[in-house]
Amino acid sequence: MTEHHHQSYDHYIKALMDISQAVTSDLFLEDIFKLIVMVVAKVTGVDICSLWLIDENSTPPKIRLKATQAIEPEYMIDRSLNLDEGVVGYVVSTQKPLIIADVLQCDIFKEKAMARKLGLVSMIGVPLQGKKEKIIGALNCFTSAPHDFSSTDINLLTAVANQAAVAIRNTELIINTKIIEEELKARKKIERAKEIVMERQSLNGDDAYKWMRKRSMDLRKTMLEVAEAILLADELY
């Protein structure tokens, strides 16, 4: 981070706006993740930014690498850590920023081979704080030259990280809402198709549904696909 970046506070504000605006778009989570690391790296001047999120569906929970830039795709494949492992685990467990002057001299930094290959030196990690102060992951930023991260750096990165956490949470809610909406639409179509089958074949509701289920299995189609075919046939005739 240079003095130019310190003086360009509006760049950080623009970054927050970019992330917030992405929430209202049709971007999926993967795109949000990529946007976050790109924006953070651009406005802070760091060489590499990586986003890690806690996966509570794992047993036990893991912290998984979700996005980064300037790193080979192979590095992204199923990268995960325990909640108390590495610098990411330290940031998540302590819920505080972590500054490392030289990652190669830090015992808890696990990716020394990567750091040597990419020429990484200094690092700052900040927690991603979600709703009700819950920590959902961490943002790690690296520089290729020794850097003394200031309190201003920490405050600005924390602000961006918190906004990123909000963006991730809101996008998850949007996606879940869309899934629920699609499920409701599917149920309505299936119900309408069942009524058509009841009328055309003089069946009761249960038998009409069983008939549709059998057609679904015989044709290896989903119930929604069968329902849509019935609705289309009814429109044609």
N, C-alpha and C positions, 0 to 999 in steps of 0.2 A: 504494500500500500504506500503510495507516494503522497507528498504534500498536496499535489493536485487533486487526489481523490479525497483527502481530508477537507479541502476547501469546496469541493463540489457536492455539497449536501443535497442539492436538488436531484442529483443522480440517484441517491438513495431513496428519495421520495418517489421518483419516477419508478424505481424498482418495485417499491411497495404497491404502487398503482398498477403496474403490469401484472403482478401476481394476483392482486385483488380482482382485476378485470377478467383474468383468465377463468376465475371461478364462475362467472356468468356465461361463459362460452360453452360449446359442446366438447371441449377438450376432455379426454379421459385422464385417469390418474397418471398413466405413464407420461403423457404429454405435460402434465403439471409438474411432475418430478424433473423432467428435462428442462422445462422453463425455469424452474427455481435455481438449479445449479448454474445454468447459463447466465441468468440475471445476476446472481450473487457474484460469480467470477468476474463478470464484466464491470460491475459498479465498484467492486472492491479492489480490482487489479491483481487478485491472486491468480496463480497459474492453474491450480486445480481446486475444484470444489466437489465434494461428494455428499450425497444425501443418504442417511441410514434411518430406517424406521423399525420400530419394535413390531414383531409379528407375534401377536398374542394367541394366534391359532396353533402355533407350534407348542409341543410339550417336551421339555419346558420352553418358555418363550425365547425367541431368538431376535437378534438385531440384524436386519438384512439390508444389504446395499441395494438401493433402488435407482440411483442415477448418479452419473458423473460425466465429466467432459475431459477431453485430452488424454484419455486412457484407453488402451486397447480393449475391444469388445470382450475378449477372452477373460479380462479381469472381472467383468460383471457377472459371469456365470455362477449363480448360486453362492454368492459371497455372504456368509453369515457368521455371527459371533454370539457367544453367550452374553447375558446381560451384564456380567461383571468382567468381560474379557476385552483386552486391548484399550486403546484410547477412547474408542466409541463407547465401550462399556463403562469406562471411567466417567465420561461426560454424562451418560444417561443415569448412572447410579448415584453420582454426587449432585446431579442437576445443576451443575455450575460450569462456566466456561473453563477450558483447559488450554494453556499456552505452552508450546514446546519450542525452545530456541533451535534445537537441532534434533530432528527425529531419529537420526542414526545413533545418537547418544542416549536415547530414551528407552528404558527397559520395557515399558509396557506397549511401545509401538511395535506392532506385529509385521508390518509390511516393509521391512527394511530393503528387501530385494527390489521391490517396486520403486522405493524412494531412490535407491542408487541408480536404477535404470533411467528414471525420469529426472534425476538431479534435484530432488526435493530437499529442502532444508528446514525452514520454520513452518509451524502449524498452529492453527487455532481451531478449537472445536467448541461449538455452542449447542446447548440443548434446544430441541424443538418443543415448545410448551403449548399444549393444546388446551382444550376446554377445562375449566376448573383447575388450572395450573398442572394438569397431567402432562408428564413428559412422554412424547410419542416417538422421539428419535433424536438425531443429532446431525448438524451440518459441520463438516470438516473442510477447512480451507488451508491450502499449502502454497508456499512461495519457493521459488528456485534460488533465492538469495537470502542470506540472513536478514531477518526482520524482527524488530521489537514492536510487537503489537501494543498499541496504546489503549487507554480507557475509552477513547473515542471509537477506535476500531471495535472494541468489545461491545459497546453500546449500540453501534450501528448494525453490527452483525446480529446481535440479539434481537433488534427490532425487525430486521428482515426475516430472521428465523421464526419469530413469533407470527409474523404475517404469513409466512409459508405454512406454518402449522394450521392456521385458520383456513388457508386455501385448500389444503389437503382434506381437512375435516369437512368443509363445505362441499367439495367435489365428491367425497364419499357419500354424503347425504343426497346429493343430486343424482348420482348413479343409482343408489338404492331406491330413490323415489321413482326413477324411470323404470327400474326393474319391477317395482310394485305396480306401476301403471300398466306395463305390458302384460303382467300377470292378470290384472283385472280385465283388460281388453280381451285376452285369450279366453277367460272364463265366460265372458259375455257371449263371445262367438260360439263357444262350445254349447252353451245353454240354448242359444237360438237354433243351432243345428240340431240339437236334441229334440226341440219342439217340432221341427220339420219332419224328423224321422218318426216321431210319435204320430203325427198326422198322416203321413204317407203310408206307414206300415201298421197303423192301428195298434201301437204298442204303448204301454205305460212308461213313465219316466225312467224307472230302473232298467227295464228291458231295452229301451231306446239307447240308454247310456252303455249298456253291455254290448249292444250291437255295434256301436261306434268304437268301443274298446277293442272288440274282436277285429273289426276292419283295420284298426290302427296296428294291431299286432300282425295281422296277415300281410298287410302292405308295407310293414316296417316304416310307418309314418307316425308322426306325433299326433296326439289328439287334436291339436290346433290345426294341423295340416288336413286332417280328415274333416274337421268342422268347416274349414274354409272351402274345401271341395264341395261339401254338401250345400253350403250357402251359395256358391257360384252356380251349381247345377240348378238350384231353386230359382235363381235370377234368370237363367237361360230359358227355363221352362215355365 
